[in-house]
């Protein structure tokens, strides 16, 4: 019944996990490229940007194809406009 309280370190780690991932990517990006000597950051950030853009486009398509994903306030407004048009 009584669950043990999570330790401070585990709570801190859980909250900072996204930031640790970003810090790891930046740290790895500062390593030099074995071929040209430029930071690896210059090589993999454009790829990461393309993948993020692809993910955003896919989510947008999914939201457009799924009418249940529309927030209730927007749906209520559309229904109200439709009722006003049909009545008047």
N, C-alpha and C positions, 0 to 999 in steps of 0.2 A: 504494500500500500504506500508506504513512505519511500519515495525514491531518493537516493543519495543526491546531494547537491553537486552539480558538476564543478570541477576545480576551476580556479581562475585561469590557469593556463589553457585548459580545453575550451573555455568560453572565448578567450582571446584568440586562439588558433582558429576557431570556427568563424569568428567575425572578420579576421584578417586574411582568410584564405584567398579571396579574389586579389587582394593587394600583393600577397606573396607570389601569386602566379604572374602578375604584371612585373613585379621586381625581378623575378627569375628570367622572364623574357628579355627585359632590358639588359640584365646582366649578361645573358648569353649573347645578346646582340652587340655587346661591346667587344667581344672576342674578334680577332682579326680573321678575315677570310684567307684560307690557305692558298687560293689561286691569285687573288689580286691585292690582298693586304688591307682592303677597305673593311670597315666594321661590318659584321654579319647583319647588323640592323638594317643596312641599306638593301640587303638582299631579301630578307624575309618579311619586312613590313609591307611592301607592295602586295605580296601574296596574301598576307593576313587581311589587308584592306579589301582585296577582291573576294575572299571567302566571307568576310563580314557583310559585304554588299550583297552577295548571293543569298546569304541567310536572311537578310532583311527583306529582299524581294520575295523569297519563298514564303515568309511569314505573312507578308502583305497579300499575296495571292491566296493563301489559305484563309485569311480573315475575310477576304472578299467573296470567296466561294462558300463560306459557312455563314448563313444568315443568323444563326444563334450566337455568333461571336459579337454581334452589334450590341453596344451597351443599351440598357433598358431605357435610359433617358432619350436617346436618339430614336429608338423604336416608338416610344410613346409620342414623341413629337411628330413622327411620320404618320402614325395612326390618327392623331388629332387633325393634321392637315388633310388627310384623306377624308375623314368624316366631314370636315367643313366644306370641302369641295363637293362631296356627294349630296350634302344637304342644301347647299346654297347656290 
